[in-house]
C-alpha cells in the first residue's frame, strides 16, 4: 500500500508561496477597496497629531452609536451588540462591541498606537537671529533628522490660557495658510560643516530650528534698526492678535510641528498611498473601520489606541500603564456583571490580541538590509510577525503556535492573503511593538502588521490592497466566526 510519503514523492512536494494580494481581489471587492482607501486618505489628512486623532475618532464613534463605557455595578451587564467607548486623559481611546459569549472566555482585542514621530516645540522656543524668528525644538521618536529640513511644516497648538479657556488650532494645514520650515545649508557651503558628519548628525537635534517669522515690528520713537528682537516681537504680536496667546502661554502649551503635505495616491496606477503618519495610524484607521463594520460578535470585540509607543510606551496612556487593565476591567464588568479580581484576571488571561503595527518591508533600492526569504513585501497582504524585537529576539514575546493556529484558520477561512517576515537582517534590523507588554498581562498576542515603505519618514508609503485586507483581517478577528 502506498504511503503518504510515496504519494508526495510522485506528486512533488507542496511548497509555500505568497501570491500578490492584488490577484486575490475579486471584481466585486474593488469598489469596497477604493471606498476604504478614500476613507483612509480623509482620516490621515485630518489626523496629524495624537490629540487630533482622538478627537476625530471620538466624533465619528459617537455618530456610529458608541457611548461612554459606564460603571454599572455588581450584577448589571450590557446586552450583546451594545457599543461603548473609553477615553483616558484625552490621549488614549478604547472602543468595544459587547459580544454573546461570557467574559470568562476573554475578549478579542486589537491594540494599535496613534503616536507618530514628529518635532515638538520646546517650552521657551522663540528667539531672533540674523533677521529671522525661530522656534527651538526637540524631536519625538526615531527619525532621520535630516529628512525634516527644507520641507513645509504645519504647527498644531493646544493651550489653556490663564482664564481656563482651551485654545486648539493649527496653522499650515488649510489653503491660504502660511507654512513653516527648518533650513538646510547650501551644498556649496556644506562640505566641511556637514558632509563629514555621520548620517545621524547631518542635521543635529539643536539644528532643528523652525523659521516662524521675518518681518520686524514698526520702529517706535525710541527704536532704531539695531534695536534687538524686533522680528521676535512682531511674531509675538501676531500670535497674540490672531490666537490669543502670550509668550508665557507658549511655555505652557503643546505645540507639534508636522509635515504640511497632504496624503496622495502614488504611481500611475494610483495603487499606493503616500502620507505622513502611516506608522501607526494606518493600523488605527483599519481597526476603527473594522469595528464599525461589525455585527454582534461572539466574544466582546475591542480596539485600544495607545500613546507613547514611539518612545517606550510609558506614561498613563502607554501600553505599560494600568490604563490597559482599567479598560479590560470595565469591559469585564460590562459583560459579566462581575468586578472581582478573579473575574478580571480570568477574562484577561483568556483574551486574544492582535498587535497592529506597521513594519518595514523589503525596499528594492536598499534590499541589502533585508533577508529576502523572511521579509514582508508591499502588496502581498497582511504581515504576520511571529516575534518582534532585535538581535537575539530581545524585547520579544513571540506568539504561541497554538494561538497562531487560530489566526491561520481565520485567515484561510476568510481568504485573506498573508505573508511572514521580520524587520531586516538578524544583526542589523529589528524593532519593537506593544505586543510583549500586553503579553506580560498573560494575553495571547501576535503582531499582524501593514507593510510600510520609508518608515518613520515625513512621507511614508502603503499599498491600498494591504490596507484593504488589514481591515478585513481585523474585522474577521473581532467577529470571531472561526
Beta strands, then each sheet from edge to edge (+ up, - down):
strand 1: 67-68
strand 2: 83-88
strand 3: 92-97
strand 4: 108-113
strand 5: 118-129
strand 6: 132-140
strand 7: 153-160
strand 8: 166-171
strand 9: 181-182
strand 10: 210-213
strand 11: 254-259
strand 12: 264-266
strand 13: 272-275
strand 14: 301-306
strand 15: 352-355
strand 16: 382-385
strand 17: 389-390
strand 18: 418-420
strand 19: 430-431
strand 20: 444-449
strand 21: 460-463
sheet 1: 1+ 2+ 3- 14+ 4+ 15+ 20+ 16- 18-
sheet 2: 8+ 7- 11+ 5- 6+ 10- 9+
sheet 3: 12+ 13- 21+
sheet 4: 17+ 19-
end
